[in-house]
Amino acid sequence: MKHAERVTFGGSALDRAGEIRGDTVAIEAALSNDTSRAVLFWRGKPLITPERPARLVRLPMDHPVLEAATADPILLGREDGAARFAFDISAWVPDGLDETALGGFLDASEQRHPLLSDAMAFVELRRVMTWLDARDAELAATGKAILGWHETHQFCACCGQETHITQAGWQRTCAACGGGHFPRTDPVVIMLITYGNSVLMGRSPGWPEGMYSLLAGFVEPGETLEAAVRREVFEEAGVHVGAVNYLASQPWPFPASLMFGCEGVATSQEITVDPVEIEDALWVNREEMMEIFAGNHEKILPAREGAIAHFLLENWLADTLE
């Protein structure tokens, strides 16, 4: 697909420095190097300067706020040869914290730490992902995803004993049985399904009013991407799909997926919605989609900027799919 790596969270060519993850001497040297910087997170929210153009904050490694981190830092990679580490200070409780404001579909709350500038805030990444440049977005997504994995994988899946961080944050090791556990990414297909001049759209229960998107679903064990596309579309909308092609991918750290954008040609048009899977599905032609993207549709809102669904639909309208 033309422009395939221009999707949000992709294409910044971050040097992930994988060759030094197991080198404790190199990691210690990087942690003490004056050019290294810390990327800070609180409950999955990256620290940014939210005034646009927003920037991901990179703190010096001796900043006192880092003392609030309760786990080892994670090596995210290198920028211009200088290491970048993720630190998590989720144990910090902001004064007057409103727990009900957290974790929503679009969490608008911002948290500011007393040891940091008022211009810096912990902000929900889903809300600000398009405010960041490609490098900042990739660093933020990587940190959010890997920290989320550590939070939910603290015990060995083989024997149940507690594990500890190794490989500069890219592995957890069990001292009891020696088991090694690595970060998990779940493959998801998201499908641009067309029938003539129209594309198939759907919505899930609980989404904001007017929000529709392309159909999507998890790839099952032993299944190809093409088979997953056909199965998911038929399960959710009762539509049969013939030819399937891969278009582009997007890391999606909400919490830990890799979205595989595919195009598929429908061989049937009648829709039969499975209410367990989705709430509604419909065909939208190009002319109507242009009105949606312009914000002029009476029922459907434009796909969310930054999401691969918006990227695929925009390229479909512009005829820049390959």
C-alpha positions in Angstrom: 0.0 0.0 0.0 1.3 3.5 -0.8 2.3 5.4 2.4 1.9 2.2 4.4 4.2 3.3 7.2 2.7 6.7 7.6 0.1 5.2 9.9 0.1 6.5 13.5 2.7 4.7 15.8 4.7 3.5 12.7 7.4 4.6 10.5 9.8 6.5 12.8 12.6 3.9 12.3 13.4 3.8 16.0 16.7 2.0 16.8 15.4 -0.5 19.4 19.0 -1.4 20.5 18.1 -5.0 20.9 21.7 -6.1 20.8 22.5 -4.6 24.2 19.4 -5.7 26.1 21.2 -8.7 27.7 24.4 -6.8 28.3 24.2 -5.6 31.9 27.4 -3.6 31.6 26.1 -1.7 28.5 22.8 -1.1 30.2 24.4 0.3 33.4 26.6 2.6 31.3 23.5 3.8 29.4 21.6 4.5 32.6 24.4 6.7 33.8 25.2 8.4 30.5 24.5 12.2 30.4 22.9 11.8 26.9 20.3 9.2 28.0 16.8 10.3 28.8 13.8 9.0 30.7 10.2 8.7 29.2 7.8 8.8 32.1 4.4 7.0 32.4 1.7 7.0 35.0 -1.0 4.4 34.7 -0.3 4.0 31.1 -0.3 7.7 30.4 2.8 9.2 28.9 4.2 12.5 30.1 3.9 15.1 27.4 3.6 18.9 26.9 0.0 18.9 25.8 0.0 22.3 24.2 0.2 21.7 20.5 2.4 20.9 18.8 2.6 18.4 21.7 5.9 16.7 22.6 6.8 13.6 24.5 8.9 14.7 27.5 12.4 13.3 27.9 13.8 13.8 31.4 17.4 13.7 32.5 18.2 10.4 34.2 18.9 12.2 37.5 15.6 13.9 37.8 14.2 13.4 41.3 10.7 12.4 40.0 12.3 9.1 38.8 12.8 8.0 42.4 9.1 7.3 42.5 9.5 4.4 40.0 8.9 1.1 41.7 10.3 -1.2 39.0 13.4 -1.3 36.8 13.4 1.0 33.8 12.8 -0.4 30.4 15.1 0.3 27.4 13.0 1.6 24.6 15.8 2.2 22.2 18.2 4.9 21.0 17.8 8.3 19.4 20.9 9.6 17.7 22.9 7.0 19.6 21.5 8.1 23.0 19.4 5.6 25.1 15.8 6.2 26.0 14.3 4.4 29.0 10.7 4.1 30.2 10.0 4.7 33.9 6.6 3.9 35.5 5.5 6.0 38.6 2.0 4.6 38.8 2.3 4.2 42.6 2.1 8.0 42.8 -1.4 9.3 43.8 -2.2 12.8 42.7 -3.9 15.1 45.1 -7.7 15.1 44.6 -7.5 12.3 42.1 -10.9 11.4 40.6 -10.7 7.7 39.8 -14.0 7.8 37.9 -12.4 10.1 35.3 -9.8 7.5 34.4 -10.0 4.6 31.9 -12.8 5.9 29.8 -13.0 5.5 26.0 -11.5 9.0 25.7 -10.1 10.0 29.1 -9.8 13.7 29.1 -8.3 14.1 32.5 -4.7 15.2 32.9 -2.4 14.7 35.9 0.5 17.0 36.9 3.3 16.0 39.3 4.5 18.6 41.8 8.1 17.9 40.9 7.5 18.7 37.2 6.7 21.8 35.3 3.1 22.8 35.0 3.5 22.6 31.2 3.9 18.8 31.6 1.0 16.4 32.1 0.2 12.7 32.0 -2.3 12.4 29.2 -4.3 9.5 27.7 -2.4 8.4 24.6 -5.5 7.5 22.6 -6.7 11.2 22.9 -3.4 12.8 21.9 -1.8 10.3 19.5 -2.2 12.5 16.5 -0.7 15.5 18.3 2.7 13.8 18.5 5.2 13.4 15.7 6.1 9.9 14.5 9.1 9.3 16.8 7.3 10.6 19.9 4.2 8.4 19.0 6.3 5.3 18.6 8.2 5.8 21.8 4.9 6.5 23.7 3.2 3.5 22.2 6.2 1.2 22.9 6.4 2.3 26.5 2.7 2.0 27.1 2.5 -1.5 25.6 5.5 -2.9 27.4 4.6 -1.5 30.8 1.1 -2.8 30.4 2.5 -6.3 29.7 4.6 -6.2 32.8 1.6 -5.1 34.9 -0.4 -8.2 33.9 2.4 -10.8 33.6 4.1 -10.7 37.0 3.7 -14.4 37.7 5.0 -17.4 35.8 2.5 -19.1 33.5 4.4 -22.4 34.0 4.6 -22.7 37.9 2.8 -19.6 39.2 5.7 -18.1 41.1 6.6 -14.5 40.8 8.9 -13.4 37.9 11.4 -10.6 37.7 12.4 -8.2 34.9 15.4 -9.2 32.7 16.7 -8.3 29.3 16.4 -4.5 30.0 12.6 -5.0 30.4 12.0 -7.2 27.4 11.7 -10.5 29.3 10.4 -11.8 32.6 12.2 -14.7 34.2 11.0 -17.1 36.8 13.7 -17.9 39.4 11.7 -21.0 40.6 11.5 -23.0 37.3 13.7 -20.9 35.0 10.9 -20.1 32.6 11.3 -17.1 30.3 8.3 -15.0 29.3 8.3 -12.4 26.5 6.1 -9.5 25.7 2.8 -10.4 24.0 1.2 -8.8 21.0 -2.2 -9.9 19.8 -2.7 -10.0 16.0 -5.9 -8.3 14.9 -7.3 -8.0 11.4 -9.2 -4.8 10.5 -10.9 -5.0 7.1 -11.7 -2.6 4.3 -14.4 -4.8 2.7 -15.8 -3.4 -0.5 -18.8 -4.3 -2.7 -18.6 -2.2 -5.9 -18.5 1.4 -4.8 -19.3 0.8 -1.2 -17.4 -0.2 2.0 -18.7 -2.2 5.0 -18.9 -0.3 8.3 -20.0 -1.4 11.7 -20.3 -0.3 15.3 -19.9 -2.1 18.7 -22.2 -1.7 21.7 -21.0 1.0 24.0 -19.2 3.1 21.4 -19.9 6.9 21.4 -23.1 7.8 19.5 -22.4 8.1 15.8 -19.1 6.2 15.9 -18.8 3.6 13.1 -15.6 1.9 11.9 -14.3 -1.0 9.8 -15.0 -4.5 11.1 -12.1 -6.0 13.1 -11.3 -9.1 15.1 -8.6 -11.2 16.6 -6.7 -13.8 14.6 -7.2 -17.3 16.1 -4.4 -19.9 16.6 -3.6 -21.8 13.4 -5.3 -19.2 11.2 -4.0 -17.0 8.3 -4.7 -13.3 8.1 -6.9 -14.0 5.0 -8.9 -16.7 6.7 -9.4 -14.4 9.8 -10.7 -11.7 7.5 -13.3 -14.0 5.9 -14.3 -15.6 9.2 -14.7 -12.3 11.2 -16.7 -10.6 8.4 -19.0 -13.5 8.1 -19.4 -13.9 11.9 -20.1 -10.3 12.5 -22.1 -9.2 9.4 -23.0 -12.4 7.5 -21.2 -11.2 4.4 -19.0 -13.6 2.4 -15.6 -12.4 1.3 -13.5 -13.6 -1.7 -10.0 -12.1 -2.5 -8.1 -10.6 0.5 -4.9 -8.5 0.4 -2.7 -7.1 3.1 -2.4 -3.3 3.1 -0.7 -1.9 6.2 -0.1 -2.6 9.9 -0.4 -0.5 13.1 0.9 -1.1 16.6 -2.1 -0.5 18.9 -1.2 -0.3 22.6 -4.7 -0.4 23.9 -3.6 -2.7 25.4 -1.4 -4.8 23.2 -2.4 -5.5 19.6 -0.9 -5.3 16.1 -3.6 -4.3 13.7 -3.3 -5.9 10.2 -5.1 -3.7 7.7 -6.5 -5.8 4.9 -8.8 -5.2 1.9 -11.3 -7.8 0.9 -13.9 -8.1 -1.9 -17.3 -9.1 -0.8 -19.1 -11.8 -2.8 -22.4 -11.1 -1.1 -24.2 -7.9 -0.1 -26.9 -8.9 2.3 -26.1 -8.1 5.9 -27.1 -10.3 8.9 -25.7 -8.7 12.1 -24.7 -11.0 15.0 -25.8 -8.9 18.0 -23.3 -10.6 20.2 -20.5 -9.3 18.0 -21.6 -5.9 16.9 -24.6 -3.6 17.2 -25.0 -2.5 13.6 -23.5 -2.8 10.1 -24.2 -1.0 6.8 -22.8 -0.3 3.4 -21.5 3.2 2.8 -20.7 4.4 -0.8 -17.9 6.8 -1.7 -20.0 9.8 -2.0 -21.6 9.3 1.4 -18.2 8.6 2.9 -16.9 11.9 1.6 -19.8 13.6 3.4 -18.9 11.6 6.6 -15.2 12.7 6.4 -16.4 16.3 5.9 -18.5 16.0 9.1 -21.8 16.5 7.3 -23.4 13.2 7.8 -26.6 13.1 9.9 -25.9 9.7 11.5 -22.2 8.7 11.2 -19.1 10.4 12.5 -15.7 10.3 10.7 -13.5 7.4 11.8 -11.1 8.6 14.5 -7.9 10.2 13.3 -4.9 8.2 14.3 -6.7 4.9 14.1 -5.8 2.6 11.1 -9.5 2.6 10.1 -9.3 6.3 9.3 -6.0 5.7 7.5 -7.5 2.9 5.3 -10.7 4.8 4.5 -8.8 8.0 3.7 -6.6 6.1 1.2 -9.6 4.3 -0.2 -11.3 7.6 -0.9 -8.1 9.0 -2.4 -7.6 5.9 -4.5 -4.1 5.4 -3.1 -4.6 1.7 -2.1 -2.4 -0.8 -4.0 
